[in-house]
Amino acid sequence: MRMRCLEGFVSSVVALLIVAEDGRSVTDDRSFGMGNFNYEKSRAMRILIVGAGSTGGYFGGRLAQAGRDVTFLVRRARAEQLRSGGLQIVSPHGDVTLAPKLISAEQITAPFDVVLITVKAFSLDAAIVDLARAVGPETMLLSVLNGMKHLDTLAARFGQEPIVGCVCKVATSLDDQGHIVQLNKLHALAYGEINGSLSSHTDRLDKAMQDAGFDARLSRTIEREMWEKWILLASLGGITCLMRGNVGEIEAAPGGVEFSLRFLNEVRSVVTAAGHTDLTSFRNRSNAGRSKQTRSLGISWSEVGVSVFQRRFLQRRSRTCPCIRMGTGGVTTIRA
């Protein structure tokens, strides 16, 4: 029970700690409008979603709902659940139940145009074995995993050529029935060539992702965005766990601000040592909209805020999972 609570909690709370890249509304007309979109070309793209959990199920479900050719690579237990009850999304943007197209590793007989990996890091090695036959010379390989290590893991197996950078921003979790519950309106997917170039492959990918019911964006700075997300998650996760409190409690504690700043600088120094120093836009966004309580920490409440819907969901979880506690500032804490 403890592990299941942690797993569901982590999948839902990760995106709560993320700043939207450019401040656009998640109901931007690019997400839901018709636009000048070539639907026939997008339908021709075969998209494989590796995993149908809270993240893969959400984005894959929205793509399928929008008419894209989507197939889910899932384990037997999840496949049985989806066949019996369908893929169900409960969302502020509207609930939907789909009959997803499913496949197992041994049933893959041809490459896909796009492979989107949505499993957790500890399942990546097994997922690579399962999806190997889905990767061909023209396949684009994306992963929503946080951090950077998975890029090396994928390149070691498939080379650098098929890998496309990706940053996912969504707050979702699986409930006890396997339904995908979206906790707020944020649902964004950014992607692009790691080296910042534009290509016919990513242009086609972008056309397939646009107008699919979520905020999709082709980025020429995707590697920097991946590092920025890692800085935010590593800093907030490390600070709140080590100090055993939420942001407001940490700032109020003697030495809390100084500790947090030293921790943040250490995380930044890791990124700098890796050769990535252009973090100006990240610092500017972090400085924007900060509350009085968090100004000295350099953290915006928009980065760590929890909506009423999210609080209710996490409060229900906290009653059954001792490792989750709702802080007074609206930020959850993992307890050892």
N, C-alpha and C positions, 0 to 999 in steps of 0.2 A: 504493500500500500504506500509506504514511504517513497519508494522509487517511482511508482506511477504518478504520485502527486508531484514529485520533483520534475519528472519528464514533462508532464502537462504544463506545469508552472513555467518552466524554462522556455518551452515553445511559445507560450503566450506573452511572457513578460519581456523577452529580448527586444521586440520591436517597440516597446513602450519607452525605451531609453534612447531612441534615435531621432535625430532632427530631420524633418523633411528637407530635401536638398535645396529647393528654390522657393518654398513657401506657397506653391500653387495649391489651390483647393483640390481635394481628392475627387471632387465632382466636376473637375475641369472638363470642358467640352471635348477635349481629346479622348477622355476616358469613355464617354457615353454617347457622344455625337456620332453622326454618320460620316462626315468628312468626305474627302476625295480618296476613297479607299478601294483598292482592287480586291474584292472579296474572293474572286475566282483564284487569283494568284495565291492568296493567303491559305485558302482551303487546300491547295496543292501541297503545302508543306506538311510533312508528317512529323508530328511532335510527340516525343516519348517523355512522359513524366515519371521519373524514378522515385517511387514512393507516393502514397496517397494519404499522408497524414495531414496535420493541420496546415502546413505550408503548401506542399505539393497538391493536396486535394483542393485547396482554395484556388490557387492560380490555374491549375489544370482544369478545375471545374468551371471557372470563369471563361477560359479559352474554349472549352467544349460548348458551353452555353452560347458563346458567340459564333459557333459554327465552325471552329477550327477542327482539323483532323487530329484528335488527341487520343493517345493510348497511355494507360497507366501500367507500369511494371511494378507489381506488388507481390507480397508473400501470400501463401495459401490462405492463412486466417483472415487477412484483410480482404482478399478477393472474395471469400465466402460472405463476409459481412456486406461488402458492396453489392454483390449479386442479389442478396436477400432484401436489403433495405435501400439500395441505391446510394449514390454519393449525395449527401445532404449538407447544404450550407445554410447556416443561420446567420444573417448579416443585417446591419443597418441599411445596406444597399438593396436589400430584398432577399428573401429566402428562395432556395431553389433545390429541387431534387432531380438528379440526373441518373441515367442508366449508362455508366461509363464503359468505355471499351477497355478491356483488361487483357494482359498478356503475362506470361511467365517467361523466365530466362530461356528455357529450352524451346519456347515457341517462336523466338525471334529468328527470322529467316532472311531479313534484309536490313540494310542501314536505314536510319531515320535522318531527316533533315536537321532536326533539333533534338538534343537530349538535355533535359533539365533535371539535374540531380537535386533532390530535396530531402535526402536522408540525413541523419545526424552524423557527426564526425566519426563516432565509433563504428558506424556501419558502412563507411565509405569503401574500405577495402573489399568487403563482400559485394557491395553494389557494383564496383568496377568489374568484378568477375561476371556478374549477372548481365551487365549491359554491354559487354565487350562486342558482341555481334551486332549491336545497334549502331556502332560507330564505323562510318566509311570515309572515303576520301573527301566528301563534301559535307560531312556532318559538323554542326556547331555544338560544342559541348559547354554547357553552363552549369554552375553550381551555386546554390544560395547559401552555402556554408559561410560562417563568419571566419575572419582571419585570412591568412595567406597560404598556410601550409598545404591546403588541399590542391592548390595550383601545381605545386611541385609533385604531389602524388599523382595527379592526373597526367602531367607531362611525362612522368617516368613511364607510364603505361601507353599513352597515346601520342606523345610528342606535343610540341607547342602549337602546332598549326591549328588543330580544331578548337582550342580553348578560347572561350569568350568570357571576359570578366562580367561579374554580376553582383548587384547589391539588392537585397530584398528588404522591404520595410512593410511589415504587416503584423498585426496583433491577433493571433488566432490560437485556438486550442481544440483538442478533441474532447467531447464529453463522454460520459459512460456508454452511450449508445453508438459511439463512433461518428457522431455528427461533428461537422466543422463549425465552430462558433467563432465569429469575428467579433472582437471586443471593442473596436472603434472603427472609424471610417477610413483610417489610413490603410491603403493597399497599393504599394508602389513597387515597380520593378525597373531597375536601371541596368543597362548592359552596354558593352562596347569592346572593341579590340583593346587588349592590354597595352599595346604600344601607342594608343591614341589615334591610330589611323582610321580612315573610313574605308569600307570595303563593300563590294556588292553583296557579300554574305550577310554582313550586319545590317545593310540597308533592307535586304529582304526579310531578315528577322524582325526589324523594326516595323515593317509593314504588317507582318503577321500579328505583332503584339498590340498595335494600335487599335483602339475601339473594341477592345475585348472585355470591357467591364472593370478595368483597373487602370491606374496611372502608369503608363509605360513610357520610357524615355531612353533614347540612344545617347550615350555619353562618350565624349572624347577624353574624359579624365577618370575613367572607371577605376584604374588602379589606385589613384589618390583617394577616391571615394571609399574604396574597400579599406584602405588604411585608416581613414577618418572614422569609419564605423568601428573598426577595431580599437582605436584610441578611446572612443566613447565607452564602449562596452567594457574594455579592460580596466579603465579608470573607475567608472562607477561600480562595477562589480567588485573590484579589489578593495576600493575604499569602504563600501557599505559592509562587505563581509568582514574585513579586518577590524573595522571599528564597531561592528555589530549594532548598526543603527541605520536610520534613514538619513537623507541629506540634511534635513533640518536639525535632527538630533546631533549629527556630527559637527555642524557648524556651531551649535550651542555649547558643545563640550570644550573644555580648556585644551588648546592645542589642536583642535579638530581642523580648523581652516589651514593651519600651517602644514599639518600632516597631509591633507588632501592636495595642497598645491605641490608638495614635494613628490607625492605619488604621481600626480598628473605629469609633472616634468620628467619623471623617470620613464613613464610610458612614452612620452614624446621623444625622449632621447633614444629609445629603441628604434623608433621609426626613422629618426634622423640618421642613426648609425647604419640603417639599411639603405640610406641614400635618398630618402624622400623628405625634402625640406620645405616644399611649397604647401604649407598648411594655412595660408592666409585666409582663404574663404571659410575654412573650418573655424578659425579663431573668431572671425567676424560674426559668424552665425551664433557661436557660443556666447558672444558678448551681447547679442541682440535680445531684448525682451527679458533680461534677467530680473528676478524679483529682488527686493531689498535683502531678503534672507539669504539668497544664493549669489549675490553679486560678487562677494569676495572669493567664492569658489569657482567663478567663471562658468557656471552651469545654468542654463535656462530651465525654468519650470516646464517649458514646452517640451524639453527633452525627457523629463522624468515624471511629468504629470500623468495622473490616472483619471479617466473619466468616471462618471457615476456608474455606468454599466460595468466598467472594468473593476471598480472597487467592489461592487456587489458580487461579481464572479469570484474574485480573489478572496473576499471575505468568506464565501461559502467553502472555498478550498481550505482556507486557514483553519476552519473549525475541525477539519478531518486530517490535516497534515501539520504536525508540530514544527516542521521546518520552514513554514511560511507565516509571516506576521505582517499585518498592515500597520505601517508607520503613521504617525500623526500628520506627516506632510503628504500622505498619499502615495508613499513609495514603499514597496514591499521589501522585506529583508529575509534572506535565507539564514536560518539558524542551524548551527552544527548539531 
